[in-house]
Amino acid sequence: MMDISQHKFSSPVKLLSQANMMPQWIASHAYADLTGFISAMNDAVKDKKLSEKYPISAAIEKLSNVLSTLSKWIDDIPPIDQPQRFGNKAFKQFYDKLVAESSTLLEEMLDERFHSSVCEIKVYLNEAFGNSTRIDYGTGHEFAFIAFLCCLYKLEILLEPDSVATVFNIFNQYIGVCRKLQTTYNMEPAGSHGVWSLDDFHFLPFIWGSSQLNGQSRISPAKAVQEDYYLSFYKDYMYLAAVKHICSVKTGPFPEHSNQLWNISGVPLWSKVNSGLIKMYKAEVLAKYPVIQHFLFGSLLTLDPFKN
């Protein structure tokens, strides 16, 4: 258990300065911690519906309130009239407000003994909602939110009984805020693979969402992309909610605008979909220098080599 009073927190910084450092990243403590966290959450939500009852601790409630505050800020900062369609510059106002107020939001959320950690964990929260210069969002920003949540577990602000609520309440709410940002400010996908990606912006709802579906027999991978199924069950399953969202913002035949998801729908078992998506995430997100070069390392998530 970490002794918070003795620990020296530091503002996270970029350390991966060149592509040949990727093996160092994959062998690092941070990589082990973050992939372990994703796997633990994946196991926690297996064969569970969003509508099921699960424990909600005071820490989860406070974190949920932070996300509700951010959602309200979007309402308070409407898009501005501008000639270009994409990248509404009002997003910069939202982002500047986040950077200015994230310390206060987190200090209000946390017990005083954790306040010394705010200088470190706030950076991951700030990084989790997009880039204010390019006005874009991608899997690197989503990964920053995973880093933020992982830090809360390392600090024992969140505990193992919070696992289901972390995915169903907090991460699901986070995705809602991000989609609101993306549509309100017409954010561009950051380094998207276009029709070859799962989604222009997100990856993890499909990993954890496929774990949810692993164990039930009513909805097969083939049925998950059929309109009558995703409209009927999206409130229970993140995967179907993600498919529904894609179909609400894209036009044309599903196999054309979401080729990867269409190919996945041909896999017979959700267990195979889930394990395949985890491998794909490690290969297409975590092993790609253009994504990971932006990752920040501090005292909690370090580039030090991981030793079993």
HELIX and SHEET records of a PDB file:
HELIX    1   1 ALA A   19  MET A   21  5                                   3    
HELIX    2   2 MET A   22  ILE A   26  1                                   5    
HELIX    3   3 HIS A   29  ALA A   44  1                                  16    
HELIX    4   4 ALA A   58  ASP A   76  1                                  19    
HELIX    5   5 ALA A   90  MET A  109  1                                  20    
HELIX    6   6 GLU A  112  SER A  117  5                                   6    
HELIX    7   7 VAL A  118  GLU A  127  1                                  10    
HELIX    8   8 THR A  139  LYS A  154  1                                  16    
HELIX    9   9 GLU A  160  ASP A  162  5                                   3    
HELIX   10  10 SER A  163  ALA A  165  1                                   3    
HELIX   11  11 THR A  166  PHE A  171  3                                   6    
HELIX   12  12 ASN A  172  THR A  184  1                                  13    
HELIX   13  13 GLY A  194  TRP A  196  5                                   3    
HELIX   14  14 LEU A  204  LEU A  213  1                                  10    
HELIX   15  15 LYS A  223  VAL A  225  5                                   3    
HELIX   16  16 GLU A  227  PHE A  233  1                                   7    
HELIX   17  17 MET A  238  VAL A  249  1                                  12    
HELIX   18  18 PHE A  254  HIS A  257  1                                   4    
HELIX   19  19 ASN A  259  ILE A  264  1                                   6    
HELIX   20  20 TRP A  270  TYR A  281  1                                  12    
HELIX   21  21 LYS A  282  LEU A  286  3                                   5    
HELIX   22  22 TYR A  289  ILE A  292  1                                   4    
SHEET    1   A 2 VAL A  13  LYS A  14  0                                        
SHEET    2   A 2 LEU A 296  PHE A 297 -1                                        
SHEET    1   B 2 ASP A 136  TYR A 137  0                                        
SHEET    2   B 2 GLU A 188  PRO A 189  1                                        
END                                                                             
